[in-house]
Amino acid sequence: MTFSMCGKIGISRQRGFWLRCFLGAASWIFFCTTGANLLNGQVDIPGPERLTHVEGVVVNPAGHPAPNMSVSLVRDDKVAYQTKTDISGKFRFEHVTGQYTFKIARSQFAPASREIVVTDEVVTALERKKLYVILGPGQCEDACSWVLTSKRDFDRELHKH
C-alpha cells in the first residue's frame, strides 16, 4: 500500500504507517510461532537408545504377554544374537555390547524394531533401562509397534489402546 493510495481511501499517512507496522509485526509473529511448532514436530525422531543390558517384555495389542516371539539383535544385516520370549513375554540377552538393531519378527502381529547401543557401563538397578514392546496388529508395518524404555510411557500407551 503506497502513501498515495492511503489518501485516496481516507487513511492518513501516519495511520497508514502504523497499520503497516502492526500488520507486519503480527504476520512476523504468526509465521515465527507456526514455524517453531513445525520444527518441534519434526524433532520427535528417536535416535539409538543407550542401554547397559538388553532385557524387557513384549505384549500384544491388548496388553497381554506375547510368548514364544523371536527377538533378535542385528548388526550389518546379520543376526548377531537371538532368543525367544518366555511364557510371560519376557526376554534377556547376556553379555552383549555394541550397536544393534533390536528386532521382533512379524508374526500374527506387526514387527517391531529400534536402534540400540549397548554399553558396559556400571549402573544401579534403578538406572537400568528395560525395553517395553507393544506389538501392533498384524496388518500394520513397523510404525504400529512401540519399543519404549520408560515404564510410564509403556503404561500410557497401553491405556490408549
Secondary structure by P-SEA (a helix, b strand, c coil): ccaaaaaaacccaaaaaaaaaaaaaaaaaaaaaaaaaaaaaacccccbbbbccccbbbbcccccccccccccccccccccbbbbbcccbbbbbcccccbbbbbbccccbbbbbbbbbbbccccccccbbbbbbbbcccccccccccccccaaaaaaaaaac
